[in-house]
């Protein structure tokens, strides 16, 4: 495409946006309203995925070793666990370390366990992490079948419920975002269609004198893109302001270390880019869908 032609398309698209000011306001309003909702769900979903991922990364398997196991057998057991393809890391923990961890985790009540420091009843253990948290159950099953393993714990009910919840939350969030995007496309395509109806004769004349479909379509492409950009400004401002306030002032986030939202930088710019990209896509697609049927002369 020649630069002069591109310049003409840009000028024509901008002129159409200004010429049909009321329709522009309606279209931008539709995009803005939808993108605010999309942005909120997007922020929630991305942070939920982040928190869920952090929780999944903390999932670990504790393989208790039989009390009578010799050191050579313990070393061999460690090698056998490391040989499992899905295993990411293996850490040996003595029964004294197990007792210290138990005392620390129970706080003041844990002091009662100090009486067992001289005669520790706990087992040595291997702390195992799977490369893929979703495969924790499979790894635990393989370890439990190995010789000299007394018991395998990984909080099966908690882990299974966590993975199931995360999967449902991700699917529902994605479905809501897609539904909102398609709703916005429908609204903006119908809004722009009204402006195109007033120029139906103009499009027909251009077709009759030999204008190509792409030549006619480009100004509407530019117009839709401008509508998407204009409709993204307010949602980006609202989402960034709200997220900055949330990241700086929510007490819950400060009190519970496991609830750690994504840092403002660079998350804010990533979300801004996504919202802007969705807005432009909505505007362009809505415009192209509206003008398509009028190109058949």
N, C-alpha and C positions, 0 to 999 in steps of 0.2 A: 504494500500500500504506500502510495506517495505521501510525503509529509503534508503537502497542501490538502490532500483528500482527508487525511487524519485530522488536520486542523479544522477543516470544514465540519467534520462529524462532531468534534468536541464542541465547537461553537454552536452547532445546531442542537446538540443534546442539552447544553447549558441553557440555551434560549428557550427550549421547550419546557424545561424545569421552571424557569421564571415566568413564562407565558401562562402556564396552567398552574398558577400559584395555589389555588384552593385544592386542586387535585394533588399537588405536591405536598401540601400540609397534611391532607388525608393519608397519603401514602407513607409519608415520614412518620406520622402518628401511629399507623399500623405497625411499621417496622420497629419503632421505638418501644411501643408497648410489649411487643413480642420479644424483643431482644433483652428487655429488662428481666422478663421471666426466664428466658433462655440463659442469661448471664447468671442469675441467682442459682438456677439448677446446675449450671456448669460449675460454678464455684463450689457448691455443696458436693457434687459428684466427684470432682477432682480431689477435694479435701477428704472426702469419705474414702476414696481409693487410697489416698496417702496414708490415712490413719489405719485403714484395714491392712495395707501392705506392711506397715510398721508392726502391727500386732501379729501378722503372719510370720514376719521375720523372727519374732521372739519365740515362736513355737519350737520346742526342742524335746528330744527324747532322752529319758533317763533310764539307762540300762543298769540295773543293780547286779553286782557280781556275787556269786555264792561265797559265803564266808570262808570256806575251806579251800578256796582256789589258790594254787601255787602261783608265784610270780611269773614263771615261764608260761603258764596257761593264760594268765592275764594278758601278757604281751601278745600271745597268739590270738587271743580274742580281739584285741585291738586291731591287729592286722586284718582279721576276718571282717570286722566292721568297716574298716577303711576300704576294703575291696568291693563293697557294695557300690554300684555305679551312681546311685542317687544321693550318696552321702557327700556333704560339703565339708564337714569338719567333725573331728572326734577329740574330746578333751577328757582326760582321766581326772577323777576327783576322789581323793581319799576319804575314808569314813570320818576322819577328824575334820576335814573341810566341810563335809556334809553336816556334821554336828554344829560347827560354827555358823554355817548358813541358816540352819534351823533355829538356833538361838537368836540370831540377828533378825530373822523374819518374824518371830513371835514377840519381839520387844521385851517388855517387862515380864510377861508370862514365860518367855523363853529361858529366864534365869533358872527355872526349875530343872531344865535339861543340863545345867552345868554339873549336876551331880553325876552325870554319866561320862564325864571327861576322862575319868580313870578307867572306866570299863565301858567303852563305847559299843552299843549294840547295833549300830548302823552298818550298812554295807558300803564297800567301795563301789564306785559307779563310773560309767562312761556317759558324758553329756554329748549327744549326737544331734547335729542339725542336717536336715535334708536340703539338697540344692534347690529343689522346688518344694515349698511348704505344702503344696497339695499332695505330695507323695509321702508325707510324714507317716501315714498309716501303713503304707506298704513297707517302708523301711523298718518301722517298729515291728511289724510281723516277721520280717526276715531275721531281725536281731533276736526276737523272742525264741526262735527255733534253734539258736546256736547253743553249743555246749558251754556250761558254767555261767549261764545267764539265769539269775534267780527270778527277776521280774522286770518287766518293761512298762514304764509309765510315760504317757504324753498327754494326759487329760483328754481322752478320746471324745467324750461327749462335748466338752467345751470346744475342742478344735473342730469337730464336725459341724457344730452349730455355727461357729465363727465363719467357716468357709461357705456354708450354705447362705448365711445372712449376707456376706459380702457379694456373693454371686447374684442374689436376688436384688440387692441394692443397686449394683452396677447395671443390671438389665433394666430395672424400672427407671432409673435415672436416664439412661440412654433413650429408652422409649419415649419418655416425657419430652426430652429435648427434640427428638425427631418429630414428634407430634406438633410441637410448638412451631418448629421451622416450617413444616408443610402448611400449617395454618396461616403463617405469615405470607408464604408464597401465594396461597389462594387469595388472601385479602389484597395483597398488592397487585396481583395480576388482574383482579376484577376492577380495582381502582384505576389502574393504568388503562385498562380496556375502555373505560369511559372517555378518557382523553383521546384515545386512538379513533374511537367512533366519529369524533368531530373532524378527524382528518382522513376519513375513509376515502373520500373523493381524491384528496391529494395523493394518497398512496396509489390509487388506481391510475391516475394520470401519469405518475412517475413510472409505473409498470408499463403502460402503453407506449411511452416514449423510449423504452429500452433500458430503464434502470434495473440493475441486478438486485436480487433479494438481499445480498449482503450490504449493498450500498444503502438500501432503504432501512435495513435492520440496525446498522451501526449507530445512528443517532438515538434510537430507542435503547440500545445497549448502553450507551453513555448515560442516558437519562436514568435508566435503572440503577446503574452503578453509583451515580450521584445521590439518588434517593437512599440507597443502602448506606452510603458513607454518612449522609446527614442523619439518617435514623440510628446510626451507631454512636454518635457523639454523646447524647444524653445517657444512654445505658452504660457506656464506658465510664463516664464521670460518676454516676451513681454507684456502680459496682466498686470502682477503685476507692471512692471516699468511704463507703460502708466497710469494705474489707480492711482498709487501713485502720479505721476506728476499732473494728473487731480485733485485729491483731495486736493493738496496743492497749485495749481497755477491758477485755473480757476476763473476769476474775477466774472463771472456771478453767480457762486454758492455763492459767498460772498455777492453779492448785493441783490439777491432775496432769502429771508428767506424761501419761500415755496419750492424752489428747493434745497433740502438737500439730497445729495447722501449718500449711505451707507458708514459708516466709514471704513477706510482701514483695521483695525483689528476689528473683526475677519473675515471680508468679504473676504479678500485676500486669507486666508487659506481655506475658504469654496469653493471659486471658483477654487483654485488650486486642491483641492480634487475632485471636479466635473470634471474638465478637465482631470485629471489623470485617473479617473474612466471611463470616456467616451473613452479616448485613449486606455486603456487596453481592454475595451469591444469591441471596433472596431477591434483591432488586433486579439483578441481571436476568435471573431465571424467570421472575414474574413478568418482566418486560417482554422477553422473547416469547413466552407462552401467549401473551396477549396479542402480539403483532403477527404471530405465525399464520392465523387463518385469513388475515387481510392481504397476505401476499399471493393468494390464489385468485388471479384475475383471468 
